[in-house]
Amino acid sequence: MPESADLTALREVVEGPLAEIAGRFSRLLAEDWPHQALVIFTLECTGRPRKVTGAKEIADKVAIRELETIKSLVEPGGHLALTATLGGAARTVWAVRDPVGTLLVLVPRASRKRFPQPARLAGIFGIVATSIRQQVTQASPDYLAESRAASSERARTIVEMAAAHETALVTILTALRSTRLDDHRARLVATDSASAALVALRSAHETDLALSEEPAHTAFGRLRREVRQVMRHHDAEVEFVAPTKDGRPLPGEVAHAARAMTCTAVLAFTTQPELARLRIAWTSDAAALRLDIRDQGSGDLDIAGLRLQLDGRAKTLGATVEVDAVPGWGSRVTVELPFEPNSDRTGEAVLADLNRRELEVLRLVARGQRNKTIAAALGITESTVKFHVAGVLRKLDVGSRGEAAALALTAGITAGHSA
């Protein structure tokens, strides 16, 4: 593929919806790196850390533990061709790890044994990995809505699977430990095997759950490092008040949003003249995380501009934001981020005014689809899609597709499967 074509196609990969980036990237690589399946593994995306596409017998079975093992074998910034377990079976894979830790795994077609141009692939993947991190850091309403829904569904599925398998294994252990069985040695071997399986299941549950949650004090520690980096050339004194270590863990999207909103407020505060002192505090209870950022500056904060930057994330997560500035006294931003989505509005109340076609369009908008894709899926023109989207936004009383998607997911519209 010519280098110019690389750049044009790469732009299409990084500009589309994050949930579908694996499919777009797979199509870009298909000619020079023929493969059966592609996986992008990034802990930045707490709701869906695996971006998978390709053969269903591989893609549907890829486990986080398998990806963690492959990742541990590849040096940061490196690449490697190896045989590894992926999708429950030993396979030849091509693996690339960017310097920050995002992992790309390709399962080559059977006819391709040699890893072609690994350095070139690493360079292309580095751009994609950076794009993913930027989209997550910006925490757009579309990303937050999709990722939060994925986290909730994933956590529910994990709990259900863990409970079912744990019950089955405990039953096996009870039977094998029975004194009515004669073969003592067989009983011991089977008991040991079942015990190991039970431990592995519990470990898998804890590992997967850890990707969906983050202790509040750990999230605040990351924030502290980010703020210090931002303020490294500023003379203002910064006081950090961390949340308690025994508080409720933060859902991954809440932790990301809290850091992003706090940093946004800090940057706004630093634009004030003569800023001398800044206080950043997080507190939490069983229901919400509260952010409190205040200064003793001039009180010349751009309230309208800051609100505009914070409101998108706030609406998506059901957060409340208060911004105050008193000339000569200082400024203060407080944010309350609930741990659970706001369920005050029922699905019927939210969607009652939408007709059948508007519901179909909204369902695809909630999946992150663009107008051209929606038009192809429904067999209508793009101008008709724009007309229906405008009607949906008006009836739902929202200002963007991201807000409409968040309401759709909250109301229970199935967003469909995304890699």
Disulfide bonds with the S-S distance in Angstrom:
none
